[in-house]
Amino acid sequence: FMKKILLLIILLLIGGFLVIKKDYELNRNFVSVNGKRFFLNGKPYYFLGTNLWYGMNLGSKGESGDRQRLVNELDFLSNIGIKNLRVMAGSEGPDSEKWRIIPSLQSAPGEYNTDLLDGLDFLLYEMGKRNMKAIMCMNNFWHWSGGMAQYVSWENETTIPYPPIEGEGDWQKFQEYASSFYSNKGAKDHYYNHIRFIVLRKNTYTGKLYRDDPTIMSWQLGNEPRGINNREDFLDWIESSAHLIKEIDPNHLVTIGSEGSTAHPSSGNNFIKDHESKYIDYTTIHIWIQNWGWFDPSNEKSLSTSIDKVQTYINEHEELAIKLNKPVVLEEFGISRDYNDYSSNSPITLRDKYFNEVFDIIFLKAKKGSPLAGSNFWAWGGFGRPSKPKSIWKKNDDFIGDPPHEFQGWYSIYNSDLSTIRIIKCFALKFNDI
């Protein structure tokens, strides 16, 4: 009898050990944060990645999909050392709207395009095979994927006051409309439902729930959310959204998707206050030298002064990240081709210089133990090409790095931009070796 009890105890101990070992093997593959550094498999994790926001759409078996191209893009990026991709994990319809990703993931609240869900599954499956990590962006302050404005429009049955794209409009009015999202309980409930739906989704190719998939590095509350004139509710939204994710997914990191302080005080951002929640694991910044009026592509000399401003912007946010004791990632930055030419074969001399300088700034800081731990450049156009340079994207056009509301070919980096790719590869390998 005692032998049977002893054997049972041994079997229980072995079973418990195997469960613990399995959990350890799973958890050790997740990116984690300790203070101002990322860690992966017990070692500091640094990366040079890119934005491939349209990856879900390419992965679709239906409309807009091109799986062979997606596989080719992932192979190309992996071969040059890119192991981190920032992708959209949400887009909202209706698909009759202009300047939008078409098709959208949600045509109406809770009504999902099954081909795109399958495309997101496929994207993560293929990334996992290449040891890539995904930053999953769940919402958008801007209208090009529907985003916060669409949630408000759904709930209030109001017309979105679009900013000027091809005609009249006002950026401030649009931003105030989008930021009303933070005060709109119904609109936020639709968003929270989306979080639950995606985070708890089971991948049809891997059999894993998304919350259990180490291919995902982090959940991002949205792309460039701004407080504008609604700061208090904005901060409440950050806290409640991040808390919700942490409740249903203890494995993954959470970040806001912030631009940082931006060049515009009216954005309603405060880097410290926005990121101080215990549910926010790391911080992000975006830098847009041309959009912010720092760089004039017709004036080559303006690049040098722009790089000085970039250095200052990075230094300022580095100091703030140190105060927060959290990592910081430069997850968006880009520049046009020479003289603002939109043709895919036009010169890229200034872009090469700019990328080299920015990568070098981040790399040297990362190597010295700075909270600056990574960068995702904007944006990968890869094997895609515009139907016409400087056109506005329309249905059935190739997806490239430029979102549908921007002139196509502005910031996209193509597989044929060999000089830029050499710089990217050089620094990607350096980051991977830190």
Rosetta blueprint (number, residue, H / E / L):
1 F L
2 M H
3 K H
4 K H
5 I H
6 L H
7 L H
8 L H
9 I H
10 I H
11 L H
12 L H
13 L H
14 I H
15 G H
16 G H
17 F H
18 L H
19 V H
20 I H
21 K H
22 K H
23 D H
24 Y H
25 E H
26 L H
27 N H
28 R L
29 N L
30 F L
31 V L
32 S E
33 V E
34 N E
35 G L
36 K L
37 R E
38 F E
39 F E
40 L E
41 N L
42 G L
43 K E
44 P E
45 Y L
46 Y L
47 F E
48 L E
49 G E
50 T E
51 N E
52 L L
53 W L
54 Y L
55 G H
56 M H
57 N H
58 L H
59 G H
60 S L
61 K L
62 G L
63 E L
64 S L
65 G L
66 D L
67 R H
68 Q H
69 R H
70 L H
71 V H
72 N H
73 E H
74 L H
75 D H
76 F H
77 L H
78 S H
79 N H
80 I L
81 G L
82 I L
83 K L
84 N E
85 L E
86 R E
87 V E
88 M E
89 A L
90 G L
91 S L
92 E E
93 G L
94 P L
95 D L
96 S L
97 E L
98 K L
99 W L
100 R L
101 I L
102 I L
103 P L
104 S L
105 L L
106 Q E
107 S E
108 A E
109 P L
110 G L
111 E E
112 Y E
113 N L
114 T H
115 D H
116 L H
117 L H
118 D H
119 G H
120 L H
121 D H
122 F H
123 L H
124 L H
125 Y H
126 E H
127 M H
128 G H
129 K H
130 R L
131 N L
132 M L
133 K E
134 A E
135 I E
136 M E
137 C E
138 M L
139 N L
140 N E
141 F L
142 W L
143 H H
144 W H
145 S H
146 G L
147 G H
148 M H
149 A H
150 Q H
151 Y H
152 V H
153 S H
154 W H
155 E H
156 N H
157 E L
158 T L
159 T L
160 I L
161 P L
162 Y L
163 P L
164 P L
165 I L
166 E L
167 G L
168 E L
169 G L
170 D L
171 W H
172 Q H
173 K H
174 F H
175 Q H
176 E H
177 Y H
178 A H
179 S H
180 S H
181 F H
182 Y H
183 S H
184 N L
185 K H
186 G H
187 A H
188 K H
189 D H
190 H H
191 Y H
192 Y H
193 N H
194 H H
195 I H
196 R H
197 F H
198 I H
199 V H
200 L L
201 R L
202 K E
203 N L
204 T L
205 Y L
206 T L
207 G L
208 K L
209 L E
210 Y H
211 R H
212 D H
213 D L
214 P L
215 T L
216 I E
217 M E
218 S E
219 W E
220 Q E
221 L L
222 G L
223 N E
224 E L
225 P L
226 R L
227 G L
228 I L
229 N L
230 N L
231 R H
232 E H
233 D H
234 F H
235 L H
236 D H
237 W H
238 I H
239 E H
240 S H
241 S H
242 A H
243 H H
244 L H
245 I H
246 K H
247 E H
248 I H
249 D L
250 P L
251 N L
252 H L
253 L E
254 V E
255 T E
256 I L
257 G L
258 S L
259 E L
260 G L
261 S L
262 T L
263 A L
264 H L
265 P H
266 S H
267 S H
268 G L
269 N L
270 N L
271 F H
272 I H
273 K H
274 D H
275 H H
276 E L
277 S L
278 K L
279 Y L
280 I L
281 D L
282 Y L
283 T E
284 T E
285 I E
286 H E
287 I E
288 W L
289 I L
290 Q L
291 N L
292 W L
293 G L
294 W L
295 F L
296 D L
297 P L
298 S L
299 N L
300 E L
301 K L
302 S H
303 L H
304 S H
305 T H
306 S H
307 I H
308 D H
309 K H
310 V H
311 Q H
312 T H
313 Y H
314 I H
315 N H
316 E H
317 H H
318 E H
319 E H
320 L H
321 A H
322 I H
323 K H
324 L H
325 N L
326 K L
327 P L
328 V E
329 V E
330 L E
331 E E
332 E E
333 F E
334 G L
335 I L
336 S L
337 R L
338 D H
339 Y H
340 N H
341 D L
342 Y L
343 S L
344 S L
345 N L
346 S L
347 P L
348 I L
349 T H
350 L H
351 R H
352 D H
353 K H
354 Y H
355 F H
356 N H
357 E H
358 V H
359 F H
360 D H
361 I H
362 I H
363 F H
364 L H
365 K H
366 A H
367 K H
368 K L
369 G L
370 S L
371 P L
372 L E
373 A E
374 G E
375 S E
376 N E
377 F E
378 W L
379 A L
380 W E
381 G E
382 G E
383 F L
384 G L
385 R L
386 P L
387 S L
388 K L
389 P L
390 K L
391 S L
392 I E
393 W L
394 K L
395 K L
396 N L
397 D L
398 D L
399 F L
400 I L
401 G L
402 D L
403 P L
404 P L
405 H L
406 E L
407 F E
408 Q L
409 G L
410 W L
411 Y L
412 S L
413 I E
414 Y E
415 N L
416 S L
417 D L
418 L H
419 S H
420 T H
421 I H
422 R H
423 I H
424 I H
425 K H
426 C H
427 F H
428 A H
429 L H
430 K H
431 F H
432 N H
433 D H
434 I L
